[in-house]
């Protein structure tokens, strides 16, 4: 039985979400424009060969990104490749983390990322909806659900754990 300090997440999930500690902001502190600028400055290789990953929205404990799938993202048969979807999930959760913690958290690194591919996405944009399940001082856990544009059913689901480095102050 779960203690009184647990509440069910507003998003349908099997994972209960604890209220966040006061040490970590529950609202994002960076805007989409600030995030896009930081990504261009510190992660230019993300846009190598043309800009294909766009941050669409950040919200409380969440982020939504879009992959504009080009030919380089396709595998034989015309479906968006697994590595392209894996990258989108990883970057999406990372963006959700540093949108809350600020530029200091850009050094957060992926410790583990597990992805389940559920169905073949057709050639076209892929959206990822990311939600942080835990955002602590040194550790973050998030989930990412990927959809083909216009589809109701997800094409993949990922869960990732990220290490947040100690403050450099």
N, C-alpha and C positions, 0 to 999 in steps of 0.2 A: 504494500500500500504506500502511496506517495504521501509525503508530508504536506502540511498546509502551505509551505513556502513554494510549492510547485503550482504552476498554472498550465493549462493547455495552450498551445500555440494557436494564434488566429488562423494560421495556414494549416490545412489538413496535413498532418504528419503523425508518424508513430512516435516521434521523439518529444518528450515534455521539455519545456524551456524554463530554466530558473530565471527569476528576476535578476537583472544585471547588477553588479556591484556599483557603488557610487564612484569608484575609481576609474571606470570606463564609461565614456559617454554613450548614451543610448541613441542619440541622434547623430546623423552624419555631420561632419564639420567642413567638408569640402564640397564644392559644387561640381556639377558635371564639367563645366568649362575649366575649372581648376584641375580636375583629374585628368582631362584630356591634355592640358598643357604639361602637367607633370609626366604623363606617359611619353609624350614626345621628347621631353628633356632627358629622362632617365632610362627609358626603354625604347629607343628609336628602332631597334631591330624588330619590334612588334609590327611596325609598318614598312618593313623592308619589302620592296617590290610593289608598293602601293598600300594605301590605307584601307584595311578591310575589317578592323575591329573597332566598333564605336560604342562608347558608353552612352546609353540612352537615359538612364535614370538611376539615382541613388535615393534611398529612403531609410527609415529606421531599420537597422540590421539587415539591409538588403541592397542589391544592385541588379540592374538589368543591362546586358550588353547584347550587341548584334554582330554576327559574322556575316559580312557580305561575301558570299562564297564565289570565288573566281575559279577559273580552270585549275589553278595550282592547288586548290583545296579538294579536288575531285579524285576519286579512285576509278579504276576501270568499271564501267557500268553506269557512270554518271551520278553516283551518290557521293555526298560529302564524306570525306575520309574520317576515320577514327582519330588520327592525330590532330586534325583540325578541330574536332569537337572537344578533344581532351584539352587542347590549348585554351579554347574558349572557356571551358569550365574552370580551369586553373586561374586564368587571368580574371575571370569574373569574381571568384571568391576573394582573390587578392585585392581587387578593387574595393569590394565591400569592406574589407578589413581596413585598408588605409584611408578610405573615405571617412571612417569614424575616428581613427587615431591620428590622422594627419601625416605629413610628409616623413616624420620620424619612423613611421611604420613601413616605409617603402622597402626596408631591408628585411621584411618578413619573408621567410622562405617556406616552401612546401616541404612538409615532413612526410606526408602520405597523401595520395589521391587515388581513390578507387572509383572506377567508372563502370557502369553497366550500360551497354548499348542495347536498346529495346526494339528499335525498328530502323529500317534504312531511310535516311532522309533524302528526298529528291534534291536535285540541283536547285539551289535557291538559298535565301537568307536563313540563318539559324539564330534563334534567340536563346539566351540563357537567363534564367531567373535564379538569382543566388540569394540565399538567406543564411545569416550567421546563427548558429545554434549556441555557440559559446564565444564570447569575446573577453578574454582575460588580459592580464598584464603581460604574460609571456606565452600564451597559447590561444589559438583561435580554431574553431571547428565550424565548417560551413557546408551547406549542401547546394548543389546546382542542378537544376532541371532544364534540359535543353529541348526546344521545340522547333520544328520547321515552321516557317512563317505561315500563318493561317491554319495550322493544324491544332486540334484540341488535345491530341495524345502526344506525350513526350517521346522523343527519339533516343534520349539518354538521360541517365541520372548519375550524379557523382557526389561523393562525400570526401572532404579534404580536411587535413589538419595542418596548421601552419605555426611555425615558431616565430615569435615576435621578439626581436633582440631587446636587450636592456637599454634604457634610455642613455644617450651619450652625454647628457647634461652633467 
